[in-house]
Amino acid sequence: MPGIRLGCAGWALNRERQADFASQGTHLQRYARVLNAVEVNSSFYRAHQVKTWARWGEAVASDFRFAVKVPQTITHEQRLRDCEALLDAFLGECTALGKRLGCLLIQLPPSLAYQPVQVAVFFEALRQRFDGQVVIEPRHASWTGAQAQLIRYRVAQVAADPSRFSTDAQPSGWPGLQYWRLHGSPDIYYSAYDHERLQALATRLLQAAAEGIETWCIFDNTAAGAALENALTLQRLLINAIPVDPEVPG
């Protein structure tokens, strides 16, 4: 699936889907043989040692990528203020993934309104330290006014489901990256997506990839195991939709 990163929030393998993954290796190794991306949410709650990040990076193939969630100490406690030392510590750890670090995910608390000056200070600090892909998931409606600043700092805005405000259901911000983050609806974290919804999503992902846009799709409806099933179904839809070049006679 050229240009498309597909995976789940975490690499836990629920019992119902075990048969879809090879039996040898750690859960991460088995997961990474089937899907080509994962979102690390545990980094939001606690720090991981450099050797842990390095071990994860070494456990997967060279074309596998991790999206890494920025710690809540930065987003929820400091609320993007005075974060330089925290950024240094976090990046000093997760960059041990090396080239398998695909992007950073910044998820903001619903109460954090868009403040242009403070956001600029934060993004300046981040960009002084990290030149890779960054996506942000704001949850306050005032962030509809942040588009110019997101583009300036090369930060893509997540397309979230369920939507929290009028414009966050579609990818926005920096146009060089799309990141679909599907939490499950109507029951957040629990509900599975039906075939019609996944078919429409496959079309959108393929269109973006055909335009040369790096495109991610992460299923976060993990509470009852729907994420793996949805990811595998979407993977089949994407593969079946990609045209196969006819063999050239020898």
Backbone torsions as a table, in degrees:
resi	resn	phi	psi	omega
1	MET	NA	77.4	-175.4
2	PRO	-56.7	129.2	175.9
3	GLY	83.3	-0.7	-176.9
4	ILE	-118.9	127.7	174.8
5	ARG	-107.5	122.7	-174.1
6	LEU	-128.8	130.9	178.5
7	GLY	-174.1	-160.9	-175.7
8	CYS	-127.3	168.5	171.9
9	ALA	-82.6	95.6	-174.7
10	GLY	95.9	161.7	-176.3
11	TRP	-116.4	24.2	175.0
12	ALA	-64.0	139.8	-178.8
13	LEU	-111.9	105.6	179.8
14	ASN	-72.2	154.8	-171.4
15	ARG	-58.0	-35.7	-176.9
16	GLU	-65.0	-23.7	-177.2
17	ARG	-110.2	10.1	-176.7
18	GLN	-56.1	-37.0	-175.4
19	ALA	-65.8	-17.9	-179.7
20	ASP	-82.6	-4.2	-175.8
21	PHE	-126.5	142.3	-179.3
22	ALA	-56.6	149.7	-174.4
23	SER	-83.9	-14.0	-176.1
24	GLN	-95.3	141.7	174.0
25	GLY	100.6	177.1	176.6
26	THR	-70.6	169.0	176.2
27	HIS	-58.0	-41.3	179.4
28	LEU	-62.6	-46.0	-179.6
29	GLN	-62.0	-42.5	179.7
30	ARG	-66.3	-44.4	178.2
31	TYR	-59.2	-45.4	-172.8
32	ALA	-72.6	-12.7	174.1
33	ARG	-78.8	-14.5	-175.8
34	VAL	-111.0	-46.3	179.9
35	LEU	-109.5	154.5	-171.1
36	ASN	-108.0	11.4	178.4
37	ALA	-157.1	158.7	175.1
38	VAL	-150.1	152.0	175.1
39	GLU	-107.1	124.6	178.8
40	VAL	-91.8	107.8	178.7
41	ASN	-93.0	-21.8	-176.9
42	SER	-61.8	-26.0	179.2
43	SER	-67.0	-17.7	175.6
44	PHE	-68.2	-33.6	-173.3
45	TYR	-96.0	-31.0	-176.0
46	ARG	-154.7	157.3	177.3
47	ALA	-78.4	150.7	172.8
48	HIS	-117.1	147.2	180.0
49	GLN	-67.5	153.5	178.4
50	VAL	-55.8	-40.7	-177.5
51	LYS	-66.4	-27.7	177.2
52	THR	-69.3	-48.1	176.8
53	TRP	-58.5	-44.1	-179.0
54	ALA	-62.8	-40.1	179.5
55	ARG	-64.3	-41.6	177.3
56	TRP	-61.5	-44.9	-179.7
57	GLY	-62.1	-36.8	-178.9
58	GLU	-76.4	-16.2	-175.5
59	ALA	-82.3	-11.1	-172.8
60	VAL	-120.2	165.4	180.0
61	ALA	-68.6	163.3	-174.7
62	SER	-65.4	-22.4	-178.3
63	ASP	-96.2	6.0	176.7
64	PHE	-84.5	147.5	-178.3
65	ARG	-133.9	145.3	175.9
66	PHE	-107.5	133.0	162.9
67	ALA	-97.0	133.7	-172.5
68	VAL	-120.6	125.0	-178.0
69	LYS	-79.9	130.4	-179.8
70	VAL	-68.4	141.1	-174.6
71	PRO	-61.0	149.4	178.2
72	GLN	-66.5	-21.5	175.1
73	THR	-60.2	-31.9	179.2
74	ILE	-83.1	-46.4	-171.4
75	THR	-85.6	-39.1	-171.8
76	HIS	-105.6	-34.2	-179.7
77	GLU	-87.4	-54.8	177.6
78	GLN	-79.5	-19.9	179.3
79	ARG	54.2	44.5	176.8
80	LEU	72.3	8.8	-178.5
81	ARG	-103.1	138.6	173.7
82	ASP	51.1	53.7	-172.4
83	CYS	-105.4	5.7	-170.6
84	GLU	-56.9	-48.2	-178.4
85	ALA	-66.5	-37.0	178.4
86	LEU	-67.2	-39.2	176.1
87	LEU	-63.4	-42.7	178.9
88	ASP	-58.4	-44.7	-178.3
89	ALA	-66.4	-46.9	-178.3
90	PHE	-62.5	-49.3	-178.3
91	LEU	-68.3	-31.1	175.7
92	GLY	-63.6	-22.7	178.6
93	GLU	-91.1	-58.7	-168.9
94	CYS	-72.3	-22.6	178.4
95	THR	-70.2	-5.5	172.2
96	ALA	-65.6	-12.2	172.4
97	LEU	-65.9	-19.5	-178.5
98	GLY	66.5	-138.3	-176.9
99	LYS	-68.6	-10.9	178.8
100	ARG	-84.2	-2.0	171.3
101	LEU	-77.8	108.7	-174.8
102	GLY	-86.2	-44.1	179.4
103	CYS	-165.7	162.8	172.4
104	LEU	-101.0	139.4	177.2
105	LEU	-112.2	122.4	177.5
106	ILE	-108.2	107.7	176.7
107	GLN	-104.4	124.0	-174.9
108	LEU	-97.8	152.8	175.7
109	PRO	-68.6	150.1	-179.2
110	PRO	-58.2	-24.9	-177.5
111	SER	-84.8	-6.1	-175.2
112	LEU	-87.0	103.2	178.8
113	ALA	-78.3	158.6	178.8
114	TYR	-71.7	121.8	177.3
115	GLN	-124.7	99.8	-169.3
116	PRO	-54.1	-42.9	-176.8
117	VAL	-67.0	-47.9	-179.3
118	GLN	-65.8	-37.5	177.8
119	VAL	-63.9	-41.0	178.0
120	ALA	-62.4	-42.2	178.8
121	VAL	-61.5	-43.4	-179.8
122	PHE	-64.8	-47.9	-178.4
123	PHE	-65.6	-34.5	175.2
124	GLU	-60.8	-46.1	179.2
125	ALA	-62.6	-41.9	179.5
126	LEU	-65.3	-45.7	-176.3
127	ARG	-71.1	-22.5	173.0
128	GLN	-68.1	-21.2	-174.7
129	ARG	-110.8	-20.7	-172.0
130	PHE	-146.6	124.2	-176.8
131	ASP	-107.0	6.2	-175.9
132	GLY	-86.6	-166.0	-177.2
133	GLN	-72.6	138.9	179.0
134	VAL	-135.8	135.6	173.4
135	VAL	-127.5	152.0	-178.6
136	ILE	-130.6	140.0	176.4
137	GLU	-119.3	85.5	175.3
138	PRO	-75.2	155.4	-179.5
139	ARG	-132.3	23.4	175.2
140	HIS	-123.4	134.7	-172.2
141	ALA	-61.0	-21.9	-179.0
142	SER	-64.1	-17.5	-179.2
143	TRP	-72.1	-4.3	171.2
144	THR	-61.0	-21.6	179.8
145	GLY	-90.5	8.2	-173.3
146	ALA	-96.0	1.5	-168.7
147	GLN	-57.9	-46.0	-177.6
148	ALA	-61.9	-39.3	-179.1
149	GLN	-71.0	-38.7	177.1
150	LEU	-62.4	-41.7	178.6
151	ILE	-64.2	-41.8	-179.5
152	ARG	-58.3	-40.9	-176.3
153	TYR	-97.4	11.3	177.1
154	ARG	57.4	51.2	178.7
155	VAL	-118.1	118.0	177.8
156	ALA	-83.0	145.9	176.2
157	GLN	-99.2	131.1	-178.3
158	VAL	-59.3	141.9	165.0
159	ALA	-91.4	110.0	-170.1
160	ALA	-106.7	144.2	169.8
161	ASP	-134.7	126.9	1.2
162	PRO	-72.8	151.1	179.3
163	SER	-70.0	143.2	177.6
164	ARG	-102.2	-26.3	177.8
165	PHE	-149.1	-179.4	-162.0
166	SER	-60.8	-28.3	-170.9
167	THR	-118.3	7.0	-172.3
168	ASP	-94.3	5.7	178.3
169	ALA	-82.9	-11.6	-179.2
170	GLN	-120.6	152.1	177.4
171	PRO	-62.1	142.7	177.6
172	SER	-152.9	-163.3	-174.3
173	GLY	71.3	-145.7	-179.5
174	TRP	-60.6	126.4	-172.7
175	PRO	-80.5	-0.6	-178.4
176	GLY	-81.0	-2.6	-178.7
177	LEU	-148.5	137.2	170.5
178	GLN	-118.5	137.8	-178.6
179	TYR	-136.9	107.3	178.2
180	TRP	-93.3	126.4	-177.7
181	ARG	-125.4	107.8	-168.4
182	LEU	-109.8	107.9	-173.0
183	HIS	-90.1	-7.4	-175.3
184	GLY	95.6	130.8	176.6
185	SER	-150.2	143.3	15.1
186	PRO	-81.0	-21.2	-179.1
187	ASP	-94.8	103.9	-174.5
188	ILE	-59.2	136.1	-178.9
189	TYR	75.5	-11.4	-176.1
190	TYR	-113.5	-46.8	-169.6
191	SER	-65.9	139.3	172.2
192	ALA	-87.8	157.9	176.5
193	TYR	-96.3	139.2	-176.8
194	ASP	-80.9	171.4	-174.0
195	HIS	-61.4	-39.9	-179.3
196	GLU	-62.3	-42.6	179.1
197	ARG	-65.3	-40.8	-179.8
198	LEU	-69.0	-35.7	177.4
199	GLN	-64.0	-43.2	177.6
200	ALA	-64.3	-38.7	178.4
201	LEU	-65.6	-41.5	178.0
202	ALA	-57.8	-41.2	178.4
203	THR	-61.2	-44.5	-179.8
204	ARG	-63.9	-42.5	-179.4
205	LEU	-64.6	-43.5	-179.9
206	LEU	-65.7	-38.0	177.6
207	GLN	-61.8	-46.2	-179.8
208	ALA	-63.8	-44.8	-179.7
209	ALA	-63.0	-37.7	178.7
210	ALA	-64.6	-25.9	177.5
211	GLU	-86.1	4.0	178.0
212	GLY	84.0	16.2	-179.5
213	ILE	-92.7	126.2	174.4
214	GLU	-64.3	127.8	-168.5
215	THR	-129.3	125.1	178.8
216	TRP	-113.9	147.3	171.5
217	CYS	-140.0	115.6	-178.1
218	ILE	-119.8	127.8	175.9
219	PHE	-94.8	122.1	-178.9
220	ASP	-110.8	12.6	177.6
221	ASN	-87.3	65.8	-169.1
222	THR	-96.3	-10.8	-169.4
223	ALA	-61.5	-33.3	179.7
224	ALA	-120.5	18.9	174.8
225	GLY	84.7	9.6	-177.5
226	ALA	-71.1	-25.5	-173.3
227	ALA	-60.9	-48.5	-178.8
228	LEU	-61.7	-45.1	180.0
229	GLU	-61.4	-43.7	178.9
230	ASN	-64.8	-41.5	-179.7
231	ALA	-64.0	-42.3	-179.8
232	LEU	-68.1	-38.8	177.2
233	THR	-64.8	-45.2	178.5
234	LEU	-62.8	-38.5	177.4
235	GLN	-58.9	-44.4	178.8
236	ARG	-63.7	-40.9	179.2
237	LEU	-62.8	-41.7	179.6
238	LEU	-66.0	-45.5	-178.7
239	ILE	-64.5	-41.4	-179.7
240	ASN	-68.6	-23.5	-178.7
241	ALA	-87.5	-14.3	-178.3
242	ILE	-81.1	121.7	-179.3
243	PRO	-66.4	142.4	177.8
244	VAL	-99.0	127.5	178.9
245	ASP	-65.4	133.6	177.2
246	PRO	-64.6	148.8	180.0
247	GLU	-66.8	138.1	177.2
248	VAL	-88.4	126.3	-178.6
249	PRO	-57.7	140.1	-178.3
250	GLY	-79.7	NA	NA
